[in-house]
Each structure stands twice: as structure tokens, then as C-alpha cells.
Amino acid sequence: MELLTETVTESELTQYEIERNKPMPSLNHSLVQGNLVFELKTLLRKQYTVLSEIELIMPEKPNAVPDIAIYPKLQIDFLEDKTAMSQLPLTTIEILSPSQTEGELVAKAQRYFAAGVKSCWIVLPLFKAIVVFSAADKSKIFTEEMTLVDPVTGIELPLAEAFAE
């Protein structure tokens, strides 16, 4: 097994960060994002459409790219692809990257609420926890041994698998 020795400390923006206007994800970020997408699609596929890394056209610039967006079930037409969504999702999910602060993600959540998103989840990989905002000023923390319950959408998600290796 290879020992990981790279850390995120460089202050210069990478090409990824410039192109996407968001921080470079990490190993933990990637693992948790993949797990969440898999679990959400497994549980919610019939009612919701779960999208990863889709650009949202925001009322005020710049546009945003949440790690995960949950929509009411969308009719997908593979002949008419989209690179950005003007329809905002019900829920956005942001996963804390090593180069971000919790405050930055809370500010993003505030922006999503102002645009009309109904709930925002902030994932904290280090603590194996997810903070669910049901309003701009109302939140609840769920940890890995709990079942997350989003009071706005009614989505329930057991978190053990979200943080599984």
C-alpha cells in the first residue's frame, strides 16, 4: 500500500480550481462524494434525480457547481444534453475540501437559499458528519452512526455507508 504524502498547502490556484471556480477535491472528498452519489441514487432513483458536479445558473453571478444536486425526478433526453441547469435543485450538497473553511460553505448555502434551493447539506469528512440546513439559519448535525433526515424534502439516508472506505 502506497503512503500518501501529498497535502494541500499551496496557495496558487490549480487549473481545476480556475475552470470550475471551486477548490480542488481530496481523497476523502472524492470517496465521500462517490459514496453519497451511490447511496442517494440507490435509495432515491424513482423519486429524484441525483447529479454530480452540475453547473447551476444562479440569479446573481458567478454560477455555482455543487458537489451533488438533488432534483425532483427529471426527464432526461440524451439527445439534448445540458452543460448548466437553469432549474435549481431541491437540495445542494457541498463537501468540505482541505483548502476550504466551514464558513465558506455556509456562505455558499446562504447563497443557494437566496436563489430558491430548499435545503443544503454540508459534509464534514474529518468528523464523518453532515450538517443539514433546512433554512438559512436552521441546521442539524448528523454523524456516521445516525440516519440523516432532511426535514424539508423528507429524504432519509443512513450515514454509515456514506463514510465507508
Residue frames as qw, qx, qy, qz and C-alpha x, y, z in Angstrom:
[[0.000, 0.890, 0.457, 0.000, 0.00, 0.00, 0.00],
 [0.424, 0.433, -0.008, 0.796, 1.42, 3.36, -1.03],
 [0.296, -0.572, -0.436, 0.629, 1.74, 6.00, 1.66],
 [0.210, 0.836, 0.339, 0.375, 0.05, 9.25, 0.72],
 [0.527, -0.331, -0.178, 0.762, 2.39, 12.16, 1.38],
 [0.123, 0.375, 0.286, 0.873, 0.87, 14.98, -0.64],
 [0.087, -0.606, -0.597, 0.518, -1.01, 17.67, 1.26],
 [0.203, 0.780, 0.393, 0.443, -2.96, 20.68, 0.16],
 [0.430, -0.643, -0.185, 0.606, -0.95, 23.73, 1.20],
 [0.360, 0.091, 0.355, 0.858, -0.22, 25.63, -1.98],
 [0.148, 0.603, 0.360, -0.697, -1.93, 29.00, -2.25],
 [0.166, 0.297, -0.519, -0.784, -1.82, 29.16, -6.05],
 [0.759, 0.272, 0.281, -0.521, -4.96, 28.13, -7.85],
 [0.444, -0.072, 0.830, 0.330, -4.80, 24.99, -9.94],
 [0.189, 0.014, -0.599, -0.778, -6.27, 24.74, -13.44],
 [0.249, -0.428, -0.868, -0.044, -9.12, 22.68, -11.94],
 [0.162, -0.589, -0.504, 0.611, -9.92, 25.47, -9.45],
 [0.037, 0.328, -0.222, -0.917, -9.75, 28.17, -12.13],
 [0.220, -0.101, -0.756, -0.608, -12.00, 26.28, -14.57],
 [0.383, -0.470, -0.789, -0.102, -14.59, 25.23, -12.00],
 [0.177, -0.598, 0.142, -0.769, -14.36, 28.17, -9.61],
 [0.824, -0.499, 0.012, -0.268, -14.15, 25.72, -6.71],
 [0.327, -0.687, 0.647, -0.040, -11.41, 24.12, -4.59],
 [0.484, 0.333, -0.798, -0.132, -9.51, 21.03, -5.62],
 [0.875, -0.350, -0.030, -0.333, -11.10, 17.96, -4.03],
 [0.135, -0.577, 0.788, -0.164, -9.09, 15.47, -2.00],
 [0.281, 0.055, -0.956, -0.060, -9.04, 11.70, -1.45],
 [0.078, 0.299, 0.794, -0.523, -11.56, 11.89, 1.39],
 [0.386, 0.421, 0.045, -0.820, -13.71, 14.33, -0.57],
 [0.438, 0.270, -0.678, -0.525, -13.72, 12.04, -3.60],
 [0.179, -0.068, -0.974, 0.121, -14.51, 8.91, -1.58],
 [0.171, 0.384, 0.640, -0.643, -17.38, 10.53, 0.32],
 [0.417, 0.404, -0.166, -0.797, -18.80, 12.13, -2.84],
 [0.393, 0.153, -0.827, -0.372, -18.81, 8.79, -4.66],
 [0.095, -0.192, -0.924, 0.317, -20.38, 7.04, -1.68],
 [0.264, 0.405, 0.403, -0.777, -23.09, 9.69, -1.33],
 [0.458, 0.325, -0.414, -0.717, -23.98, 9.64, -5.02],
 [0.332, 0.037, -0.930, -0.153, -24.19, 5.83, -4.96],
 [0.024, -0.288, -0.830, 0.476, -26.31, 5.69, -1.78],
 [0.317, 0.411, 0.191, -0.833, -28.61, 8.52, -2.88],
 [0.462, 0.254, -0.575, -0.625, -29.17, 7.01, -6.32],
 [0.245, -0.055, -0.967, 0.036, -29.79, 3.59, -4.80],
 [0.017, 0.388, 0.738, -0.552, -32.38, 4.94, -2.35],
 [0.209, 0.597, 0.254, -0.731, -33.95, 7.76, -4.36],
 [0.171, -0.086, 0.694, 0.694, -33.73, 6.89, -8.07],
 [0.067, 0.528, 0.813, 0.236, -37.51, 6.56, -8.51],
 [0.107, -0.873, -0.430, 0.205, -38.38, 9.93, -6.93],
 [0.136, -0.911, 0.161, 0.355, -35.34, 12.11, -7.51],
 [0.765, 0.548, -0.104, 0.321, -32.54, 12.77, -9.96],
 [0.602, -0.706, 0.156, 0.339, -29.12, 12.95, -8.29],
 [0.630, 0.720, -0.060, 0.285, -26.49, 14.88, -10.25],
 [0.705, -0.472, 0.050, 0.527, -22.81, 15.29, -9.51],
 [0.379, -0.350, 0.270, 0.813, -20.82, 18.42, -10.42],
 [0.285, 0.647, 0.580, 0.403, -23.52, 20.16, -12.49],
 [0.172, 0.035, -0.056, 0.983, -23.25, 23.90, -13.04],
 [0.003, 0.723, 0.662, -0.200, -26.20, 25.88, -11.69],
 [0.176, 0.493, 0.211, 0.825, -27.15, 29.14, -13.36],
 [0.280, -0.488, -0.571, 0.598, -27.54, 31.42, -10.37],
 [0.103, 0.915, 0.387, 0.044, -29.64, 34.61, -10.31],
 [0.070, -0.959, 0.264, 0.071, -26.50, 36.54, -9.35],
 [0.767, 0.468, -0.378, 0.225, -23.10, 35.70, -10.83],
 [0.229, 0.369, -0.824, -0.364, -20.99, 33.72, -10.53],
 [0.843, -0.078, -0.375, -0.377, -22.74, 30.45, -11.28],
 [0.491, -0.516, 0.639, -0.290, -22.22, 27.61, -8.81],
 [0.688, 0.207, -0.676, -0.163, -21.20, 23.96, -9.06],
 [0.679, -0.483, 0.402, -0.380, -22.30, 21.99, -6.01],
 [0.132, -0.348, 0.926, 0.057, -20.66, 18.62, -5.41],
 [0.031, 0.302, 0.945, 0.121, -24.10, 16.97, -5.60],
 [0.366, 0.029, 0.010, -0.930, -27.53, 18.31, -6.52],
 [0.163, 0.283, 0.939, -0.110, -30.83, 16.57, -5.84],
 [0.316, 0.044, -0.283, -0.905, -33.72, 17.37, -8.17],
 [0.748, 0.209, 0.425, -0.465, -37.28, 16.14, -8.37],
 [0.684, 0.111, 0.664, 0.281, -37.27, 13.36, -10.97],
 [0.187, 0.629, -0.295, -0.695, -36.12, 14.92, -14.27],
 [0.852, 0.447, 0.271, -0.037, -37.00, 13.71, -17.74],
 [0.358, -0.572, 0.524, 0.520, -33.60, 13.13, -19.31],
 [0.753, 0.643, 0.094, -0.103, -33.23, 13.45, -23.07],
 [0.709, -0.340, 0.382, 0.485, -29.86, 12.06, -24.11],
 [0.531, 0.525, 0.398, 0.533, -30.23, 13.80, -27.50],
 [0.014, 0.857, 0.048, 0.513, -30.34, 17.22, -25.80],
 [0.683, -0.230, -0.411, 0.558, -27.51, 17.45, -23.29],
 [0.147, -0.956, -0.068, -0.244, -27.03, 20.44, -20.98],
 [0.587, 0.263, -0.424, 0.637, -23.83, 21.91, -19.56],
 [0.000, 0.063, -0.468, 0.882, -25.66, 24.02, -16.98],
 [0.159, -0.544, -0.823, -0.030, -29.02, 23.92, -15.26],
 [0.125, -0.399, -0.022, -0.908, -31.29, 26.95, -15.02],
 [0.735, -0.503, -0.294, -0.348, -33.70, 24.96, -12.82],
 [0.077, -0.581, 0.662, -0.466, -32.31, 24.94, -9.31],
 [0.491, -0.071, -0.867, 0.046, -32.27, 21.69, -7.32],
 [0.635, -0.672, -0.292, -0.245, -34.27, 20.97, -4.19],
 [0.723, -0.651, 0.150, 0.173, -31.07, 20.20, -2.30],
 [0.496, 0.723, -0.436, 0.205, -27.40, 21.00, -2.76],
 [0.879, -0.434, 0.025, 0.194, -24.62, 19.04, -1.12],
 [0.292, 0.834, -0.399, 0.244, -21.19, 20.57, -0.56],
 [0.918, -0.243, -0.168, 0.264, -18.28, 18.53, 0.75],
 [0.261, -0.927, 0.238, 0.127, -15.59, 20.38, 2.68],
 [0.806, 0.438, -0.203, 0.341, -12.22, 20.29, 0.92],
 [0.702, -0.340, -0.220, 0.586, -8.94, 20.77, 2.80],
 [0.321, 0.130, 0.079, 0.935, -8.46, 24.24, 1.28],
 [0.278, -0.599, -0.372, -0.652, -11.91, 25.47, 2.35],
 [0.066, -0.087, 0.646, -0.755, -13.36, 26.69, 5.62],
 [0.042, 0.487, 0.859, -0.152, -16.71, 25.77, 7.06],
 [0.095, 0.639, 0.226, -0.729, -17.62, 29.47, 6.81],
 [0.128, 0.306, -0.575, -0.748, -17.11, 29.42, 3.04],
 [0.134, -0.215, -0.927, -0.277, -19.55, 26.53, 2.68],
 [0.009, 0.601, 0.653, -0.461, -22.09, 28.16, 4.98],
 [0.126, 0.539, -0.115, -0.825, -21.86, 31.28, 2.78],
 [0.156, 0.069, -0.797, -0.579, -22.50, 29.06, -0.28],
 [0.070, -0.431, -0.894, 0.100, -25.52, 27.56, 1.47],
 [0.072, 0.613, 0.332, -0.713, -26.84, 31.07, 2.19],
 [0.165, 0.381, -0.457, -0.787, -26.45, 31.88, -1.50],
 [0.128, -0.142, -0.930, -0.315, -28.28, 28.69, -2.52],
 [0.004, -0.558, -0.743, 0.370, -31.17, 29.52, -0.17],
 [0.109, 0.573, 0.031, -0.811, -31.39, 33.08, -1.53],
 [0.195, 0.239, -0.669, -0.676, -31.68, 31.59, -5.04],
 [0.751, -0.022, -0.112, -0.650, -34.51, 29.23, -4.06],
 [0.514, 0.132, -0.844, 0.081, -32.84, 25.93, -3.08],
 [0.681, -0.544, -0.226, -0.435, -34.87, 24.29, -0.30],
 [0.795, -0.581, 0.164, 0.063, -32.17, 22.52, 1.73],
 [0.434, 0.732, -0.496, 0.170, -28.38, 22.43, 1.82],
 [0.924, -0.359, -0.004, 0.130, -26.12, 19.77, 3.22],
 [0.168, 0.825, -0.518, 0.152, -22.54, 20.44, 4.24],
 [0.972, -0.082, -0.199, 0.096, -20.42, 17.32, 4.56],
 [0.189, -0.835, 0.492, -0.158, -17.51, 17.35, 7.01],
 [0.851, 0.220, -0.477, 0.008, -15.37, 14.30, 6.11],
 [0.235, 0.429, -0.679, 0.547, -12.92, 14.75, 9.01],
 [0.370, -0.154, 0.591, -0.701, -15.76, 14.41, 11.52],
 [0.083, -0.188, -0.949, -0.239, -17.79, 11.91, 9.47],
 [0.114, 0.557, 0.591, -0.573, -20.72, 14.28, 9.80],
 [0.120, 0.434, 0.531, 0.717, -23.25, 16.12, 7.66],
 [0.069, 0.369, 0.388, -0.842, -24.88, 19.40, 8.64],
 [0.124, 0.527, 0.740, 0.398, -28.35, 19.72, 7.13],
 [0.068, 0.203, 0.145, -0.966, -29.60, 23.26, 6.69],
 [0.160, 0.559, 0.810, 0.081, -33.39, 23.37, 6.36],
 [0.099, 0.968, 0.216, 0.080, -33.32, 27.16, 6.23],
 [0.433, 0.705, -0.267, 0.494, -30.56, 29.74, 6.02],
 [0.135, -0.595, 0.514, -0.603, -30.42, 29.95, 9.82],
 [0.818, -0.259, 0.324, -0.398, -31.57, 26.47, 10.87],
 [0.543, 0.447, -0.708, -0.063, -29.37, 23.37, 10.89],
 [0.863, -0.374, 0.271, -0.206, -28.92, 19.96, 12.45],
 [0.125, 0.612, -0.777, -0.075, -25.79, 17.78, 12.59],
 [0.976, -0.012, 0.044, -0.213, -25.90, 14.06, 11.76],
 [0.180, -0.642, 0.740, 0.089, -22.96, 11.72, 12.38],
 [0.350, 0.308, -0.821, -0.330, -22.00, 8.42, 10.78],
 [0.013, -0.110, -0.971, 0.210, -23.96, 6.22, 13.18],
 [0.340, 0.433, 0.441, -0.709, -27.18, 8.16, 12.55],
 [0.366, 0.511, 0.684, 0.370, -29.78, 8.31, 9.82],
 [0.046, -0.134, 0.080, 0.987, -29.85, 11.74, 8.23],
 [0.168, 0.674, 0.719, -0.015, -33.36, 13.14, 7.93],
 [0.115, 0.098, 0.194, 0.969, -33.87, 16.21, 5.77],
 [0.170, 0.479, 0.666, -0.546, -36.98, 17.88, 7.23],
 [0.313, 0.505, -0.145, -0.792, -37.63, 19.83, 4.02],
 [0.477, 0.308, -0.653, -0.501, -37.50, 17.01, 1.46],
 [0.891, -0.188, 0.196, -0.365, -38.21, 14.05, 3.73],
 [0.713, 0.442, -0.537, 0.084, -35.10, 12.30, 2.42],
 [0.739, -0.580, 0.328, -0.101, -33.70, 9.77, 4.89],
 [0.682, 0.558, -0.456, 0.125, -30.17, 8.48, 4.46],
 [0.856, -0.484, 0.047, 0.174, -28.33, 6.09, 6.80],
 [0.150, 0.930, -0.334, -0.019, -24.85, 7.63, 7.00],
 [0.753, -0.410, 0.490, 0.162, -22.70, 4.57, 7.80],
 [0.774, 0.311, 0.424, 0.353, -22.13, 3.84, 4.10],
 [0.267, 0.954, 0.032, 0.130, -21.51, 7.47, 3.21],
 [0.150, -0.858, 0.484, -0.086, -18.27, 7.36, 5.19],
 [0.940, -0.110, 0.313, 0.073, -17.31, 3.73, 4.43],
 [0.206, -0.633, 0.591, 0.456, -13.87, 3.05, 2.99]]
